[in-house]
Amino acid sequence: MAPKSQQRGNSGGQKRSKRVKTKEEFRVNEEVEPVNMENMGHPEIYPIVLTTKTQEIFNCRVDEDFTDEEPYKLIKKQDILADFHNRAAVSDFYPVKKIVQEYPGDELLIVCDKDFKYGLNFYLIGTEEGKENYLNPPEVPEEQEEYKEFKDYSPEDISVYKPPISKPWVSLGSEKEVEEESVKESTKQITYMISRKRSQFGAPIKFSDQNASSIKDAYIECTAYPDKNFTLKVLEKDVGMQVVPHIKDTSTQTKWTYPKNAATQYYPREFSEEEKEILGQSKPLTDFLNNASISVEIALQQNEIMNTFVDDWKCLAEEESSFGDKTDTHLKEYQSFTDLHSLTEKMITCVSWHPDIYGLIAVSVAVRLSFEERVHFSGKLLLQPSLILFWSFSDPIHPQLMLESPDDIFCFKFCPTNSNIIAGGCINGQIVMWDITAHAERIENIKTGGSRSKKATLKPMFLLEPDSNKEAMYIRHSAVSSIESGHKKVITDIHWLSDTFEINRMGSVFENRSEICCQLVTCSADCTICFWDIRPQKASTPQPVEKKKEESIEIPLDIPSTFLHLDLSWKPLSKIRLSKGETSLDHCPIKISLSEDHLLHKAQDKVLAQNKVVKAEEMNPYHNLESGLANLLKPIEDFCTKFFVGTEEGEVIYTDWKMERDPDTGRLMAKKPVNLYTVHDGAVHTVQRSPFYNDIILTIGGWNVAIWKEGIMTGPLLQSSCAPRKYTSGHWSLTRPGVFYVGREDGYIDIWDLLEKTHEPAHSQNICITMITYIKPWTFSAKQQFMAVADYYGTLHILEIPWTLSHPSGNEVSSISHYFEREVKHLDYVEQRKKIREQEKKEMELEKEKKKVKTYQKTKEQLEAELKMDYENYLELEKTVLINLGLLKATDTMPFMDVMKETFL
């Protein structure tokens, strides 16, 4: 390929072939004179075309041997004559052969014409004078150059400035259009002046909430009315039109042919009986079987001895068998439960696994209605039972037990020391107690011999006798709390206090000698936290025995008498309100977490003696409860009485349950919160301590997650960014310290793994199509874990947790602990930097104040000096006036002036 410039030169030569003679014409008639540029004022220039072959012969290639600085080359005359001898008429220099032969010098000048100024890609300078002028151009004076440049322009191209001529203005009506389009104020402006008392300038402003309808002149209602001043008449209307071409919709469709069923049938080709006999007696078959039988026998023996399809890499360093792949993080659905017998649409509000029985899980359900709808359908809701359902893995359709309650249950807990005792909180503010000891034998029949193995045979309830099954299906509550003395709104959280301590009305902590859980703590949307004691309290005034007999009520046979002393008379031991400080409002607690909650996580690992089939009266200590809080109990010193509270406004409060007396009124009142943080942008629905670290707390609310460390007052260790959907529930992993699960309102579960990522969830998985209302994991064994996920439509999903999310690494506990310690150091560093910044800011303000004082002092001294100079000038002026009047001579002194000067200055 020739360079582009050469191709362009060749094409240029072809384009100019009409004006310049071609090579064929020179070859036909050699006597024709060569063409020069005499018509352009350069008779010494002869345009020629040099092909790529010629350029290579004479080393005059474009863009290689020619440059912009030196677009020329000297070629020896002998070389060109040799080219004539070798190529004759084919030579590119043949059109200028006569010029070359007559040239007096030894070297000819060839110039590359890239711009095709003379028509072809090269031109030859045929005289020595022209070559010298090109190589050494003569110097031209600047005046001649300017004249030459000016001469190149024609007179028509030179513009002459003509000043504009003013003409009288002729109105064509534009000023009317401008006046119509201009905006004019048609309404009068009203000026308001708002004043304030001088004494109130700079005073702090305190805002408070008040009911506008109950206070006179609290607000002014401005109703809308038609105002003629703002009614505008349209004088002119602009309408735009656009031409649109006609559009025609056309469609085509291929011809459809109806499908036809076609089938083929073939028959296997088989040997006949005679062929089989002949083939069986043939020698080749016999030899083949004798030779192959030994190899087949060896292969069969090897398959029996060793499995050839086993993956050795998966078995490498495997200590125990596990289900699934170790890299799998997908939650697999194991089973699901739905109440098919319920006539109303219900959602699941709380989930709790049975502490002792494998595959038995309890859920509380509530009607999916708003507050207004509940009020509207209150009559119908009274006819429907509010239940806690017991589901078993053996029967996903029929509940094993159903606990009745006076209203919908929103939270409940099994007693850690006796799994047959259950406490729950209702939507109407009452606490409900159940004792299922009488039915313990039925639910124990679900497992074999109390073993907790995965191979346990499950005996469903529908295999029992029909009559006994009906009796055990619905279980009434044993006791409910007093409506007047308890909570006024829905109970959002409930906890059993540990069996190691108990508290009194003041919040003081004492040792629990009975070693059973006998106290509860609840929080409600009525801004209160209550402590309850299930033991009978000592009466201040003993009642006569006869009066007690008159007031005794017959107890139904199906209701146990365990908590009969609490029914409808149960009052809280103490009540705490979390005040907001200066205002009269209180915080609204949603979830609480006590410092001893970590002890209750181990309750499912205990094997209680009550699980044996014996008489309940002999083994159940709750049937012989002593009166609570005896005077001889030993107080526990250095007990942490502080706990975390999550509020409806998204606040996380760290406060104390101990009461103190008001110095003014003498009443018991709660202490002020130790710390208050506003981190979440929605109601905090999860406040939970880590099962591995007692001082690490997980809070979930709104659109983010936070992890706290008890004792760190500066803020959370971890605070996530806003999630794509609102969080609705969450729970720590029971076996991995750095893993926790968070449910979202779109049916997804975010799986956080702090060893993998700390700024976002490690994995997200869709579980259902609606909001997740509760998450509760459960460890069945070291090899198998489940997680119960409840949704808004009332379905309970049982998911199997994979190996990766259930088995911690060897140093995961220490790694997560180091991570929390690093975050604590980071918070301390941030606080130190804040203090340093504040100190620097104060120092800058002090420097500014000093500069102001110095400026003021300097200005004062300048004013005093100027004043002194003015008075001196004034005295001199007075003396001059007196001298001019002849009242004083220039040589005389003026003592009174000196006196005035001293007095004045």
Secondary structure, DSSP 8 states (H G I E B T S, - for coil): ---HHHHHHHHHHHHGGGTS--HHHHHH-TTS----BGGGTBTTEEEE---HHHHHHTT--TTTT--SS--EEEEEHHHHHHHHHHHGGGSTTGGGHHHHHH--SSEEEEEE-TT-TTSSSEEEE-SHHHHHHHHS-----HHHHHHHHHHHS-TTTS--------------SHHHHHHHHS----S----------GGGTT---------TTTSTTS---------GGG------------------------------------------HHHHHHHHT-HHHHHHHHHHHHHHHHHHHHHHHS-TT--HHHHTT--S--SS-TT----EEEEEEE-TT-SS-EEEEEEEE-SSSTTEEEEEEEE---HHHHHHTHHHHHTS-EEEEEEETTBSSS-SEEEEESS-EEEEEEETTEEEEEEEEETTS-EEEEE-GGGHHHHHTTSSTT---TT-----GGGS-HHHHHHHHEE--SEEB-TTTS-SS-EEEEEE--TTEEE-TT--EEE-TT-S--EEEEEETTSEEEEEE-S----SS---HHHHHHH-----TTS-STTGGGTTTB--SEEEE-B-SSSS-B--EEEEE-TTHHHHGGGGG---GGGSSS-HHHH-GGGG---S--TT--B-TT---EEEEEETTSEEEEEE--EEE-TTT--EEE---SEEEE--SS-EEEEEE-SS-TTEEEEEETTEEEEEETT--S--SEE----SS-EEEEEE-SS-TTEEEEEETTSEEEEEETTT-SSS-SEEEE--SS-EEEEEEEE-SSS-EEEEEEETTSEEEEEE--HHHHS--TTHHHHHHHHHHHHHHHHHHHHHHHHHHHHHHHHHHHHHHHHHHHHHHHHHHHHHHHHHHHHHHHHHHHHHHHHHTTSS-SSS--HHHHHHHHHH-
